[in-house]
Amino acid sequence: MPARLMRANKVVGAKQTLKALTKGQAQVVFVAKDADSAVTKPIVELCNQQGVEVVHVESMSELGRACLIDVGAAVASIIK
């Protein structure tokens, strides 16, 4: 589980992460391996274009727990 995500300033979810990326605020983006690629692929591509680190997490439920929420999360990011 990405422990650094627990204690960092973060946003959770695809829309919030896309917003952070377009504003240049995202430092590291976490993507669940079992999330729908239609959701995650555009985010990963934007990360690659911007040189933002992408960390793959085993499951949406694991990423949700790391974000301290009760549901799964496809994407989350640590923001500046």
Secondary structure, DSSP 8 states (H G I E B T S, - for coil): --HHHHTS-EEESHHHHHHHHHTT-EEEEEEETTS-HHHHHHHHHHHHHHT-EEEEES-HHHHHHHTT-SS--SEEEEE-
